[in-house]
Amino acid sequence: MKIAVVGATGMVGTVMLKVLEERNLPITELIPVASERSAGKKLNYKGKEYTIVTLADAVSLKPDIALFSAGGDTSLEWAPKFAEVGTTVIDNSSAWRMDPTKKLVVPEINGAILTADDKIIANPNCSTIQLVMALAPLHKKYKMKRLVISTYQSVSGTGVKAVQQLDNEEAGIDGEMAYPHKIGRNALPHCDIFLENGYTKEEMKLVKEPKKILGDESFSVTATAVRIPTAGGHSEAVNVQFLNDFDLDEVRELLSATPGVIVQDDLANNVYPMPINAHNKDEVFVGRIRRDESQKNTLNLWIVADNLRKGAATNTVQIAEYLIAKNLV
């Protein structure tokens, strides 16, 4: 089992290697891949040194699986080249997510749609993954009608440059800016670029991706995505209107019984999900579960997850695990 990690030196790529090591995938050969300037450098995995190779070299090695986290342009150019030599690509960028010929996968929800013919598989947006993990069991039971989402997203979702900006601001250092404004002691209602409709690209991912993953266009979604000065972990305030009424205790039971979801909802003891506690964890945490008293059949939830783990690296590796377990590679 030859596995390539494309973008191995990046923020998500580094976490991918960590997750691969923790979950002990049956890798016989690891191929770390990065840009031309990183080629030839060494990288440590499971106590062994590996040499970083270029994309062209990696294609020639014909890996069984390639885990991509190197940006959309790289994915658009190189994923088909890997697929042509028989490699199954699991891509973490937005490049293929809404392509009707590609599957958008969260294994716990829709892994069963994968086949051996799927050579380019899309990993959803970080905010989408934690959202659908919590909502899939509720949608199945009560049928969603409308979602209103407000996100509180960590700077790590932007990348190393943004984390450095926050660190510089906290240290009083003038440095390179990842954002058009200061992020420390601030909140930017500006995740990704603005589109013609006034929404950001991140907000439109939240509108479109859940429908594709759940295989259902019948519910409507609106979103506001906000960047806040946390170093890791995304949070979401979600208001969901169902077609059918629900019982709050049953909602908690359904969520608690969902693999990969942990309910933290003990208000008497100030227990609720927080990004600081989700750090380095693979689960999605749900709390502040309460009825919206202004409208019938409507629920409020607070959903938190580590955006670099379940929101990116872990979900990518879980797709690889699913493919291996089902003999699809």
C-alpha angles and dihedrals in degrees: 000000000000113000124187122200108204111202090023094163096050128095096265094034091057090052090047090058090048092050092046089054094047095047092044100222114196094258116165093176129021118202112194110200129191142146124307091262092058095044113117094025119121129246129190122228123169090345093306128109119237128187116233112236135196124257092253091053091047092053090052089054089059100217119202091229131016118198107204126204104148105108134275099281092053091048094049091051102038110027092073090050091055091044090053091061091049100265119142107227121206105193125202097190128088091249099103104018099104096032103122090217093057130073119236106209143196100170096215090054110033108000089124091073091069121105136179088258093064102100097163115042122181124225110213127241114282094245091048094053096057090042096054093041088064098035102044096078091043093048090051091053104036105016115236120245103175138003127201111189131187116183131203102198130192123237089240087074088069094048144244094319092058094047087051091050091055092045090050093049092049090049093046093244123144106227146144114316122226091183133048089241140028113285100195112097087001144095121218117203086203120096112166121337128329117251130209092265092060094252123111123244088249091055092050091050087059090049097050110027100061090057092053094046093047092041091231130115095177099096127069127227136196125179146185115197119202130187114218132184098261118124096220141003131053124235129198133194104207128190111190127185116201131200089227130047121251141204115234094221089051090049090054091047093050092050093045090052093052113102110240094021124103122190115219105179112135104129094175089065096036092250114156134127118285129176092234089063095043091058113126092001127120098209128094112235122213129189146135085071107179143142119262098236093195095067137029124256091010129135135192121213137176112212125189134178141156101265094205093050116038089006092059127343101035095047090050091051091045089056088053090049090051092050091050094045092051094044091241093137 
